[in-house]
């Protein structure tokens, strides 16, 4: 008999103020009684026991005052980046924000002005464009190409798009929703592009621990010729399923850029949440590393199962996934209008996915499915999708 994984446990999240499950029926009209939530990018798994213990210790102590001395926290970040990513980080490079969407907003505030163009390689994580627009900056969509069914950079086309009004590029590395782990050659191309067009480069690497298979992630900070315009963003929240702690890190090596960012943080009164500090410190540990290794193996198998089933349905194609737990499925081969294939997924299969157009240009024929859920739900989702499109088979 196959030993059951702790990730196989189905945990009822209804009634916990959980966006992913409690808002599914309201937003998607997918019934709570038998719907499968595969939209919001958090996992249906408990974090490592060490993280739970850190919170229990805080509750047992019972006093929740202002946090001080963050040495253990910054030491944990530095240890993790060195041991897992071969990246040497100094404590004074680290700023803690209320998650990385907040980190993105802080970068816009610190390094751009109203009306500036901010470059996105689309389709890409939808919160980037939403935050840029809310800050009265202009979204500049540089559409990714496709090679062998995977996304690829298209610098020649993008160079021709630049007008000189652009001041920042936000890179998603690894890529969400396409699951690409960019190669060193591609990342050097990004660095060169930013230098050619005098752009601040914000590298959002929130998924950098969730690498599947043989792919090798390279942190953008390894490219020293870009240091004077580089802002790194990382977090424990995606890796360890603790997004509700809203703790992210903006890491800036360049002294002048750090001073500009620090001034913005001071002006907005941003300071870290003590629960986020405690959980991050606990997560970035040897125990946390072992848990991540088990997690990525489980996610890789979920993805294999999902891809095999989806690609067996005529007209559907799941993009090969090198990182993240987010499957990106193209329905263009069905010949159906977006409204039709979306209706089949949501009404016939009772599955709530993310809609492709929210990710920008290039996402029109896609839906995104979150596979970070017990395998039994992944299997049930594939069964329902096969039935919803059975007339094509």
C-alpha positions in Angstrom: 0.0 0.0 0.0 1.3 3.5 -0.9 2.1 5.6 2.1 -0.1 8.6 2.3 1.4 12.1 2.2 0.4 14.8 4.7 -0.4 16.9 1.6 -3.2 14.4 0.8 -5.3 15.5 3.8 -8.4 17.4 2.7 -8.8 20.3 5.0 -12.2 22.1 5.1 -11.4 25.8 4.7 -15.0 27.0 4.4 -16.1 29.4 7.1 -12.5 30.6 7.9 -12.7 33.9 6.0 -10.7 32.2 3.2 -10.9 34.1 -0.1 -10.2 31.0 -2.2 -13.1 28.9 -0.9 -15.5 31.3 1.0 -15.7 33.7 -2.0 -15.9 31.1 -4.7 -19.6 31.0 -5.0 -20.0 34.8 -4.8 -17.5 35.5 -7.5 -17.8 32.5 -9.8 -21.2 31.2 -9.0 -19.6 27.8 -8.5 -21.6 26.2 -5.7 -19.8 25.8 -2.4 -21.4 22.4 -1.7 -19.5 20.6 -4.5 -17.3 23.2 -6.2 -13.5 23.0 -6.5 -11.6 26.3 -5.9 -8.6 26.5 -8.2 -8.2 30.3 -8.5 -6.5 32.2 -5.6 -2.8 31.3 -5.5 -2.5 29.9 -2.0 -2.2 26.2 -1.1 -4.7 23.9 0.7 -1.8 22.6 2.9 -0.7 23.3 6.4 2.8 24.9 6.7 5.7 23.1 8.4 5.1 22.2 12.1 7.9 24.6 13.0 5.9 27.5 11.7 2.8 26.4 13.6 4.9 26.1 16.8 6.2 29.6 16.4 2.6 30.9 16.4 1.6 28.7 19.3 4.6 30.1 21.3 3.4 33.7 20.6 -0.1 32.8 21.7 1.1 31.0 24.8 3.1 34.1 25.8 0.0 36.2 25.3 1.5 39.7 24.8 1.5 41.1 21.3 3.5 44.3 21.5 5.8 46.1 19.1 8.6 43.8 17.8 12.2 44.8 18.2 15.6 43.2 17.5 15.1 41.5 14.1 18.5 39.8 14.0 17.1 36.2 14.1 14.7 37.2 11.2 17.4 38.7 9.0 19.8 35.9 9.8 17.2 33.4 8.7 16.7 35.2 5.4 20.4 35.4 4.8 20.9 31.7 5.6 18.1 30.7 3.3 19.3 32.8 0.3 22.8 31.5 0.7 22.0 27.8 1.2 19.1 27.6 -1.3 20.0 30.2 -3.9 23.7 30.8 -3.6 23.0 34.5 -2.9 24.9 36.5 -0.3 22.6 39.0 1.3 23.5 41.6 3.9 21.1 42.4 6.7 20.9 46.1 5.9 19.8 45.3 2.3 16.5 43.9 3.6 13.2 45.9 3.9 10.1 44.1 5.1 6.8 45.1 3.4 3.2 43.9 3.8 3.6 41.3 1.1 4.9 41.7 -2.4 2.0 43.5 -3.9 2.7 46.1 -1.3 6.3 45.8 -2.2 5.5 46.5 -5.8 3.5 49.5 -4.8 6.4 50.7 -2.7 8.8 50.4 -5.6 6.4 52.4 -7.8 6.3 55.1 -5.2 10.0 55.2 -4.7 11.3 54.9 -8.2 8.7 56.2 -10.6 6.5 59.3 -11.2 2.8 59.6 -12.2 2.5 59.0 -15.9 5.6 56.9 -16.2 5.5 53.7 -18.3 6.1 50.5 -16.4 6.9 47.5 -18.6 5.3 44.1 -18.0 6.0 40.9 -20.0 2.5 39.6 -20.6 0.6 37.6 -19.8 1.7 38.0 -16.2 0.5 38.1 -12.6 -2.6 40.4 -12.7 -1.8 42.4 -9.5 1.1 44.1 -11.2 -1.1 45.9 -13.8 -3.8 46.6 -11.2 -1.3 48.3 -8.8 0.4 50.2 -11.7 -2.9 51.7 -12.8 -4.0 52.5 -9.3 -0.7 54.5 -8.9 -1.5 56.5 -12.0 1.4 55.0 -14.0 1.0 53.5 -17.5 1.1 49.8 -18.1 3.3 48.9 -21.1 2.6 45.4 -22.3 5.4 43.6 -23.9 3.9 40.3 -25.1 5.8 37.1 -24.6 6.5 34.9 -27.6 6.1 31.1 -27.6 8.7 28.6 -28.6 8.0 24.8 -28.4 4.9 25.5 -26.3 6.7 27.7 -23.7 7.0 31.4 -23.2 10.1 33.1 -24.5 11.6 36.7 -24.5 11.2 38.8 -27.6 13.7 41.6 -27.1 13.8 42.8 -30.7 10.0 43.4 -30.7 10.1 45.0 -27.3 13.0 47.3 -28.2 10.8 48.8 -30.9 8.0 49.4 -28.5 10.0 51.6 -26.1 9.3 55.3 -26.3 11.5 56.7 -23.6 8.6 57.3 -21.2 9.3 54.0 -19.5 11.2 54.0 -16.2 10.7 50.5 -14.7 10.3 46.9 -15.7 8.8 44.3 -13.4 10.0 40.8 -14.0 8.2 37.7 -12.8 10.8 35.1 -12.2 9.9 32.2 -12.2 7.0 33.3 -14.4 3.4 33.3 -13.3 1.2 32.1 -15.0 3.4 30.3 -17.6 5.6 28.4 -15.1 8.9 29.3 -16.9 12.2 29.2 -15.1 14.1 31.8 -17.1 17.6 30.7 -18.3 20.7 32.7 -17.4 20.9 33.8 -21.0 17.3 35.1 -20.9 18.0 36.9 -17.6 21.1 38.5 -19.0 18.9 39.7 -21.9 16.6 41.3 -19.4 19.5 43.0 -17.7 20.8 44.3 -21.0 17.3 45.5 -22.0 17.0 47.5 -18.8 20.3 49.1 -19.4 19.5 50.0 -23.0 16.3 51.7 -21.9 17.5 53.1 -18.6 14.9 51.1 -16.6 14.8 50.2 -12.9 14.4 46.4 -12.7 12.1 45.0 -10.1 12.5 41.2 -10.0 9.6 39.5 -8.2 10.9 36.0 -7.3 8.2 34.9 -4.9 8.0 31.5 -6.6 11.7 30.9 -6.6 11.5 28.0 -4.1 8.8 26.2 -6.0 11.0 24.7 -8.8 9.8 21.4 -10.3 11.9 18.8 -12.0 15.3 19.6 -13.4 15.0 23.3 -13.9 17.6 25.6 -12.2 16.5 29.0 -11.0 19.0 31.9 -11.0 18.4 34.9 -8.8 18.6 38.1 -10.8 21.1 39.5 -8.2 23.7 37.2 -9.6 24.1 39.6 -12.5 26.4 42.2 -11.0 26.2 44.5 -14.1 22.6 45.3 -13.1 23.1 46.0 -9.4 22.8 49.7 -9.6 19.2 49.5 -11.0 18.0 46.2 -9.4 15.4 45.7 -6.7 14.8 42.1 -5.6 11.5 40.9 -4.1 11.2 37.6 -2.2 8.9 36.1 0.5 8.2 33.0 2.6 4.5 33.4 2.0 4.1 31.6 -1.3 6.6 28.9 -0.4 5.2 28.0 3.0 1.5 28.9 2.5 1.5 31.7 5.0 0.2 34.5 2.7 -2.1 35.8 5.4 0.9 37.0 7.4 1.5 39.6 4.7 5.2 39.6 5.0 7.5 40.2 2.0 11.0 41.4 1.5 12.4 44.0 -0.8 16.2 43.4 -1.0 18.3 46.2 -2.5 22.1 45.9 -2.7 22.8 49.4 -4.2 23.2 52.1 -1.5 21.6 54.9 -3.5 18.5 52.8 -4.4 18.2 51.7 -0.8 18.1 55.3 0.4 15.3 56.1 -2.0 13.3 53.1 -0.9 13.9 53.8 2.8 12.6 57.3 2.3 9.4 56.1 0.8 8.9 53.5 3.5 9.4 56.2 6.2 7.0 58.5 4.5 4.3 55.9 4.5 4.9 54.6 8.0 5.5 51.0 6.9 6.8 48.6 9.6 6.6 44.8 9.8 4.0 42.6 11.5 5.4 40.6 14.4 3.5 37.4 13.3 5.0 37.7 9.8 8.5 38.0 11.3 8.0 35.0 13.6 6.6 32.7 10.9 9.3 33.7 8.3 12.1 33.1 10.9 10.7 29.6 11.6 10.1 28.7 8.0 13.6 29.6 6.8 15.2 26.7 8.6 16.5 23.2 7.9 13.1 21.8 8.8 11.5 24.2 6.4 13.9 23.2 3.6 13.0 19.5 4.1 9.3 20.4 3.9 9.8 22.4 0.7 11.6 19.4 -0.9 8.6 17.1 -0.1 6.2 19.8 -1.3 7.8 20.3 -4.7 7.9 16.6 -5.3 4.1 16.4 -4.5 3.3 19.4 -6.7 5.3 17.9 -9.6 3.2 14.7 -9.5 0.0 16.8 -9.2 1.1 18.6 -12.3 2.0 15.4 -14.2 -1.4 14.0 -13.5 -3.2 17.2 -14.5 -1.2 17.7 -17.7 -1.7 14.1 -18.8 -5.5 14.4 -18.4 -5.8 17.9 -19.9 -3.7 17.2 -22.9 -5.8 14.1 -23.6 -8.8 16.3 -24.3 -8.8 17.5 -27.9 -8.4 21.2 -28.2 -6.9 21.7 -24.7 -3.2 22.3 -24.0 -1.5 22.7 -20.6 1.7 24.6 -20.8 4.7 22.6 -19.5 5.4 23.7 -15.9 8.9 24.2 -14.6 8.0 26.1 -11.5 5.0 27.2 -9.4 1.8 25.2 -8.8 -0.3 27.1 -11.4 -1.3 25.3 -14.6 -1.9 27.5 -17.6 -4.3 25.9 -20.0 -5.0 27.1 -23.6 -8.5 26.4 -24.9 -8.0 27.9 -28.3 -7.8 24.5 -30.0 -11.5 23.9 -29.2 -12.5 26.7 -31.5 -14.9 27.9 -28.8 -15.5 31.5 -27.7 -14.0 32.3 -24.3 -17.5 32.6 -22.8 -18.3 29.0 -23.9 -15.2 27.2 -22.6 -15.3 29.2 -19.4 -19.0 28.3 -18.9 -18.1 24.6 -19.3 -15.4 24.8 -16.7 -17.4 26.8 -14.2 -21.0 25.7 -14.7 -20.6 22.1 -16.0 -17.4 21.1 -14.1 -18.1 23.3 -11.0 -14.5 24.5 -11.0 -13.4 28.1 -10.2 -10.2 29.0 -12.2 -8.6 32.4 -12.9 -9.6 34.0 -16.2 -6.8 34.4 -18.7 -7.5 38.0 -19.8 -6.8 39.4 -16.3 -3.2 38.5 -16.9 -2.9 40.9 -19.9 -2.2 40.5 -23.6 -1.8 36.9 -24.6 -4.1 35.5 -22.0 -7.3 35.7 -23.9 -7.7 31.9 -24.6 -6.4 30.7 -21.3 -7.6 29.7 -17.8 -5.2 29.3 -14.8 -5.7 26.3 -12.4 -4.2 26.1 -8.9 -2.8 22.6 -8.4 -1.6 23.1 -4.8 -4.5 21.0 -3.3 -4.8 17.4 -2.2 -4.3 14.9 -5.1 -7.9 13.6 -4.7 -9.2 17.1 -5.7 -6.8 17.3 -8.7 -8.0 13.9 -9.9 -11.7 14.9 -9.4 -11.0 18.1 -11.3 -9.6 16.2 -14.3 -12.5 13.8 -14.3 -15.0 16.8 -14.3 -13.1 18.6 -17.1 -13.0 15.5 -19.3 -16.8 15.1 -18.9 -17.4 18.9 -19.5 -15.6 18.5 -22.9 -16.6 14.9 -23.7 -18.3 16.0 -27.0 -14.8 16.8 -28.4 -13.5 13.3 -27.7 
